[in-house]
Amino acid sequence: MKTVKAAVIGCGSWGRNHARVYRELPDVELAAVSDLNPQTAQQIGERYGAAHHTNPKLIIEDPDIDLISICTPTVTHADLAIAAIEAGKHILVEKPMTNIVPEAKRLIRAAEKHHTKLAVGFVERYNPAVQETIKRVNEGEIGDVILALSRRVSRSPGRIGDVGVVKDLAIHDIDIVDHLFGDQAKSVFAVAGSIQHKFEDYAQININYGKNRNAIVSTNWLTPRRIRTLVLTGTEGIINVEYTTQQITIENNAQLTQPYLPYQEPLMLELKSLTDAVRDDTQPQVTGEDGLRALRICEAALQSAKTGRQVKLA
């Protein structure tokens, strides 16, 4: 079996997890890491037995590297991803895939032109509870889903990056409900603001999918404890999802059940799925188009919150 040679650009709190997982996956070699901080690059490189650089071009231009995870600040995603794609690399770019929608479209076009794989880091899609929920919904276990209610809140992160809570946290749930509903969102109305941060630190987002179907996403950096939940209401029952414990409950008029789901690390499942796609020349499970759809909804939510008006998408 071919060994996939992977690299990581950006070794902050999340990028170093990418490096660890690539090192642990079978038939994958962590070839190199890069970070602007030379101490960080050296520490992660030496920890996992990989070459380490401060200049990402050395990774992008390395002909032996097949796949690159881009885990840098959002505003740098587009330029790094385009350079990697043009060098023939398959890439995973962390969420949000770019800072603005036009950049996301550029990435998609570039990947199509150069025949490289473009995946977006929506790690919650690989949460066993989410995967089981998607399976049950697709099997019609709760009928037609008409309402999704998500809550993703926590206290303030240690370091605020270059996006607010909508693109940092809510985007995970936006991607999941968008995938579950299947259709393009019709409109978005949101309330958001900033109490303690430069960017928005709370938001209530209502996404309309037509045919009386809605998703409500509640998110903030103001809650003392971490909460990650999703409730799906269908015509024949509901599903409650607990992201953190990776458990779901399914309830209808006759019974309540809780299937047993062994704990698995979502990032491990995500990067295994991607390296398998690279090795087998198949489509990534989460694509650039998925990243673009979620980013469009995020931007619409921020525009709605700014103007106080509903933003139509279709």
Secondary structure, DSSP 8 states (H G I E B T S, - for coil): ---EEEEEE--STTHHHHHHHHHHSTTEEEEEEE-SSHHHHHHHHHHHT-EEES-THHHHT-TT--EEEE-S-HHHHHHHHHHHHHTT-EEEEESSSSSSHHHHHHHHHHHHHHT--EEEE-GGGG-HHHHHHHHHHHTTTT-SEEEEEEEEE-S--SS--SS-HIIIIIHHHHHHHHHHH-S---EEEEEEE-SSSSS--EEEEEEEEETTEEEEEEEES--SS-EEEEEEEETTEEEEEETTTTEEEEE-SS-EE--------HHHHHHHHHHHHHHHT---SSBHHHHHHHHHHHHHHHHHHHHTS-EE--
